[in-house]
C-alpha cells in the first residue's frame, strides 16, 4: 500500500483512473475454507453440478484406511468438460451458466464446498469429443508459492476406472478430494474410527435422499431425474409429506403471488398433516416418516431441490403439539434475490410482508388442525395408559362415601340428566351428568374424553352413586396425572380432592349457587390450564410426542 501511495501522491483525483489489487491467493483460499459448510451440504453442492451437467447417474465413493486417510470421489456421466471448461470450473467466480434455473448458482460452490474439507481438489473430465483432462488446486502448493497456480497432475488409472464405471467410456466428470483434513477426527482406536466413519456415511445417505427426493422419484414431472449411489448403495427418495400414506391430509394449499422487481412471480405453499403414529399403514412406514420435533416445519425447495427444513423460519418454535405438520414451500430461481438465497443454498430470508402473510394468514388453520390431531392422539394414548389407574381411588372413595356425603340425589329422567338434589339447603331440581357403569367397580371416579367448556371435572351420577368425571383431554390431566398414573398414592390423593369438590358442590347446591359453581369449575379449569402450560408433555410411549 505504501508503494501505491508513493506512486500516486502527486496525482489529482481526476488523474487516478483505477488501481487493480489482486487478491492474495493463499489467504483467499484458506479464508474460504470457513464459509460454514457441513459435510452433507458440501456434498449436495457438488452433486448439484452433476445435475446441471445433465448426468443421469452419479456415484459417490468415500473411503478411509487404517491410518485415517480419507478420500472422496464423485463420478457422473454428464456432458463433461474440455480444457476450457475445466479452467472455468476451477476459477473462483466461474462464468454464469446459460440456464438461470441451474442448481449451481454463484460459481464458488465446487471450490468452497470441497476445500472446506480437503486441501487438494482435482477434476478429471472428458467430453464426447475431447480426451481425459485433469486439473488440481493444491492448497499446500498455493501456500508455498502464493500464486494462483492450477496444477495438471498425472492421471491415475484407478481414477479413470472410477469414472468409466459410470460413463462406460463416454463423457463425464470425476471430483476428487485428497488430503481430507476436516472430516474425521484423529481416533486412536480403530473401532471408534470405523463407527465414526459409518455414521458420517449413513447421515449423508439420509441427507441426499431428502435433498434430491424429487430428482430420484421418477413420478415427479419436469425434473431432471437421475440415479444416485453412495458406496454402491442406491439412494431412494424420502418423502417428508408421506403422500403414499392413506391417512395423510392436505390441510391448505396456495400459490402466493408476489411482486418481484418489475415482474410478478409466485411460490407454492402446501400444509400437510402426517397420520398419527397409530394410523400409519405399517411399522416400516411409521419409522421412515421420522416423526419428531426436529423434522416438523417448512420444507423449502428451490427448483425442486430441498435447501432448508426442520424449523419454522423463526415464526414459531418447534413444538411437539405440531410435530405432525410439515409445509411444502417451493419456488424457482426468479425469487433467489427476493428470498436472499445464500451461497450454500441452505437458507432463505423472507421480507416482512411475506413473513407476516405466511405466519398470520396461511399458518393458523393448519396449526390448529395439527394441535387437534396431536391432542386426540395424546388423549387416546393417555386413556389407554390410564386403564386401571383409578381403581384404588374408586375403592377408597366407595368405602367411605356414606360417612361423608351430605346430600341425596334422585334421578328423575336419565335421558335429560334431570335430578332432584336434597341437602341442608332444601330440595332442588337440576341437571347432573348421568353416566352408565362402563367397568365393574368404576362408579366414583370416571375418566372421560371431554367435558363441556374443557372443564377439568364435574359432578356425575353413576348407578345412583355420587361420582366425579375427570376430563382426560384437559392439560392438567395430560401433564400432571399422566406422568404419575402408575403411582396409586398420588392418583388416589388427586382423585379424592376432585371427588370432594364435587360432593361439596352437591351438599351446598341451591338455585342461587348452581350457576356460580358452574362458573367456578370453568374458571378454575382455565387457570389450571395456564399454570401447567409450560410443564413438559408426558412420555406416553407415543411417537407423536
C-alpha positions, -999 to 999 in steps of 0.1 A, spaced: 0 0 0 29 23 7 42 19 -29 8 28 -42 7 59 -21 42 70 -31 34 64 -68 2 84 -67 8 111 -40 12 139 -65 -17 128 -87 -51 145 -85 -84 125 -82 -91 131 -119 -57 116 -129 -63 83 -109 -83 61 -132 -81 27 -114 -60 6 -91 -61 -31 -96 -54 -51 -65 -50 -88 -70 -63 -109 -40 -37 -128 -20 -41 -165 -33 -32 -183 -1 -52 -161 22 -83 -162 0 -82 -200 -4 -76 -205 33 -103 -180 43 -129 -196 20 -124 -229 38 -145 -214 66 -177 -205 48 -198 -227 71 -203 -259 51 -211 -291 68 -202 -323 50 -237 -331 39 -243 -296 25 -210 -297 7 -216 -330 -10 -250 -318 -22 -234 -287 -36 -211 -309 -57 -239 -331 -69 -258 -300 -80 -230 -296 -106 -236 -331 -119 -273 -324 -123 -265 -292 -141 -243 -312 -164 -273 -334 -173 -260 -365 -155 -283 -395 -153 -261 -414 -129 -240 -401 -100 -218 -423 -78 -202 -411 -46 -173 -431 -31 -160 -423 4 -130 -443 15 -108 -444 46 -78 -465 56 -64 -476 90 -41 -445 90 -72 -423 90 -66 -411 54 -99 -403 37 -106 -399 0 -139 -387 -16 -149 -392 -52 -180 -381 -71 -184 -395 -106 -211 -386 -131 -220 -393 -167 -228 -357 -175 -216 -337 -206 -181 -334 -192 -156 -306 -197 -128 -299 -221 -97 -279 -211 -115 -246 -212 -144 -260 -193 -121 -273 -166 -104 -239 -162 -137 -222 -159 -150 -247 -133 -119 -242 -112 -120 -205 -114 -131 -187 -82 -162 -170 -95 -167 -190 -127 -188 -178 -155 -226 -179 -152 -243 -209 -166 -266 -202 -196 -295 -218 -177 -306 -194 -149 -326 -222 -132 -294 -243 -128 -288 -256 -93 -252 -242 -95 -256 -205 -87 -226 -184 -77 -196 -201 -93 -180 -208 -60 -197 -240 -47 -173 -265 -62 -142 -249 -47 -156 -237 -13 -176 -268 -6 -146 -290 -14 -118 -271 3 -140 -268 34 -129 -305 40 -98 -311 18 -66 -294 9 -64 -309 -26 -93 -307 -51 -89 -323 -85 -112 -326 -116 -109 -354 -141 -132 -350 -171 -138 -357 -208 -165 -347 -233 -178 -366 -262 -151 -350 -284 -122 -345 -260 -98 -368 -242 -93 -371 -204 -80 -339 -188 -72 -334 -151 -65 -302 -131 -60 -296 -94 -59 -270 -67 -34 -279 -40 -36 -255 -11 -2 -265 2 14 -257 -31 -6 -224 -32 7 -215 3 43 -224 -8 44 -201 -39 15 -178 -30 3 -178 -66 -30 -189 -84 -12 -219 -98 -36 -246 -111 -18 -279 -114 -21 -306 -142 -12 -337 -123 -8 -372 -138 -40 -391 -145 -42 -422 -123 -56 -453 -139 -78 -461 -108 -95 -427 -112 -103 -434 -148 -118 -467 -137 -140 -450 -112 -152 -426 -138 -157 -451 -166 -178 -473 -142 -204 -445 -146 -197 -432 -181 -189 -465 -198 -163 -446 -218 -185 -417 -227 -185 -382 -213 -184 -374 -176 -166 -359 -147 -149 -371 -115 -144 -348 -85 -115 -360 -63 -108 -349 -27 -73 -357 -13 -57 -345 19 -91 -346 36 -82 -330 69 -116 -318 82 -139 -347 81 -126 -373 105 -112 -367 140 -79 -384 149 -91 -415 165 -65 -438 182 -90 -467 184 -97 -484 151 -132 -494 163 -141 -458 172 -128 -446 138 -149 -472 119 -180 -463 138 -175 -426 133 -169 -432 96 -201 -453 93 -221 -425 110 -208 -399 85 -218 -421 55 -252 -430 69 -261 -394 76 -250 -385 41 -273 -411 26 -303 -398 46 -295 -362 37 -292 -369 0 -324 -389 0 -342 -358 13 -325 -331 -8 -329 -349 -41 -362 -366 -35 -379 -351 -65 -350 -359 -88 -348 -395 -76 -385 -401 -77 -394 -406 -114 -430 -399 -107 -422 -362 -104 -426 -343 -137 -405 -315 -152 -374 -326 -132 -340 -338 -143 -342 -374 -130 -310 -393 -121 -298 -423 -101 -276 -417 -71 -253 -441 -53 -232 -438 -22 -206 -465 -17 -226 -486 -42 -259 -483 -23 -287 -468 -44 -303 -439 -27 -341 -440 -25 -362 -408 -24 -376 -398 10 -410 -381 10 -414 -358 40 -452 -354 34 -460 -392 33 -481 -388 2 -484 -425 -2 -499 -429 33 -537 -432 30 -543 -411 61 -521 -381 53 -540 -348 50 -536 -318 28 -548 -290 51 -542 -260 29 -525 -250 -4 -519 -218 -22 -499 -202 -50 -488 -169 -34 -482 -141 -60 -455 -116 -51 -441 -85 -68 -405 -93 -78 -390 -61 -91 -410 -51 -121 -423 -86 -126 -449 -108 -108 -437 -142 -95 -452 -168 -73 -443 -195 -48 -462 -226 -36 -474 -234 0 -489 -267 9 -495 -277 45 -496 -315 51 -506 -333 83 -490 -367 87 -510 -396 101 -509 -402 139 -484 -429 149 -512 -455 152 -526 -447 118 -496 -454 96 -500 -483 71 -471 -503 85 -444 -501 112 -418 -495 84 -438 -466 71 -441 -452 106 -403 -454 111 -395 -439 77 -417 -409 84 -392 -397 110 -418 -380 131 -401 -357 157 -399 -321 167 -367 -318 146 -385 -328 114 -415 -306 116 -418 -272 99 -411 -258 64 -395 -279 37 -381 -252 13 -374 -262 -23 -356 -242 -49 -361 -255 -84 -373 -288 -67 -341 -292 -47 -346 -291 -9 -325 -263 6 -339 -260 41 -360 -280 65 -367 -287 101 -379 -254 116 -405 -226 112 -382 -199 98 -384 -181 132 -422 -178 130 -427 -204 157 -406 -227 180 -406 -264 172 -434 -279 193 -445 -315 199 -481 -304 195 -474 -297 158 -448 -324 152 -471 -339 125 -472 -307 105 -449 -302 75 -452 -274 49 -440 -276 13 -426 -242 4 -415 -243 -33 -401 -215 -56 -380 -211 -87 -347 -192 -94 -366 -160 -102 -371 -155 -65 -335 -160 -54 -328 -123 -47 -362 -117 -30 -356 -147 -7 -319 -139 -2 -307 -174 -11 -272 -179 3 -240 -193 -13 -246 -228 2 -282 -228 -10 -292 -237 26 -311 -207 38 -337 -181 28 -347 -148 44 -383 -136 39 -392 -99 37 -416 -86 64 -447 -87 42 -442 -123 31 -432 -134 66 -464 -118 81 -486 -132 54 -474 -168 59 -475 -166 97 -507 -147 102 -528 -158 72 -517 -191 59 -504 -210 90 -531 -205 118 -556 -230 104 -531 -258 97 -515 -253 132 -549 -257 148 -556 -289 129 -522 -303 139 -527 -294 175 -562 -310 175 -548 -342 160 -520 -343 185 -544 -338 214 -567 -365 200 -538 -390 197 -523 -380 231 -557 -383 248 -562 -418 233 -528 -429 244 -533 -415 279 -567 -432 281 -550 -465 272 -523 -459 298 -548 -450 324 -567 -483 323 -570 -494 360 -551 -463 373 -582 -451 392 -593 -484 406 -577 -477 440 -595 -444 441 -628 -459 433 -624 -485 461 -612 -459 486 -640 -434 479 -667 -460 477 -658 -474 511 -660 -440 528 -686 -421 508 -716 -429 530 -698 -413 560 -690 -380 543 -719 -375 518 -743 -347 530 -767 -348 501 -791 -371 483 -796 -372 445 -825 -389 429 -826 -395 391 -859 -381 376 -851 -385 339 -818 -402 328 -824 -391 292 -822 -354 301 -799 -357 332 -827 -343 353 -823 -350 390 -836 -340 424 -810 -328 449 -817 -327 486 -793 -312 511 -792 -289 541 -804 -260 518 -836 -279 508 -847 -298 478 -840 -286 442 -844 -298 407 -814 -296 384 -793 -314 359 -762 -335 366 -745 -357 341 -757 -393 344 -734 -420 331 -738 -458 329 -713 -481 345 -686 -490 319 -664 -511 341 -672 -530 373 -663 -511 404 -658 -478 385 -686 -457 399 -669 -429 418 -641 -416 396 -649 -416 359 -622 -406 333 -639 -392 302 -628 -380 268 -641 -345 273 -662 -322 294 -682 -291 283 -661 -259 283 -630 -280 288 -637 -282 325 -613 -305 344 -641 -321 365 -678 -321 371 -702 -339 394 -717 -371 379 -741 -398 389 -732 -434 381 -755 -462 392 -772 -438 416 -739 -431 433 -722 -397 437 -692 -396 413 -668 -372 396 -660 -371 359 -624 -361 351 -615 -347 317 -586 -366 301 -583 -340 274 -575 -312 299 -539 -302 301 -539 -308 339 -547 -344 333 -522 -349 305 -493 -331 322 -499 -338 359 -520 -370 361 -505 -388 331 -468 -389 343 -479 -405 377 -507 -429 366 -487 -458 380 -483 -441 414 -515 -452 432 -510 -430 462 -507 -398 441 -536 -407 419 -558 -416 448 -550 -383 465 -557 -362 434 -589 -381 427 -601 -377 463 -596 -339 460 -618 -337 429 -644 -360 442 -646 -339 475 -651 -307 455 -679 -324 436 -695 -336 468 -691 -302 484 -710 -287 455 -739 -312 458 -740 -306 496 -744 -268 492 -763 -268 459 -793 -244 456 -809 -222 429 -786 -193 437 -753 -212 438 -757 -236 409 -746 -211 382 -718 -199 405 -705 -235 409 -705 -240 371 -686 -207 366 -662 -217 393 -653 -250 376 -648 -233 343 -626 -206 358 -605 -230 379 -600 -252 348 -589 -223 327 -565 -212 354 -550 -247 358 -545 -249 320 -524 -218 321 -505 -228 352 -494 -262 338 -489 -250 302 -451 -249 305 -448 -283 321 -433 -309 298 -456 -332 279 -457 -367 294 -438 -396 279 -467 -418 268 -447 -441 247 -463 -425 217 -441 -414 188 -463 -384 181 -448 -368 212 
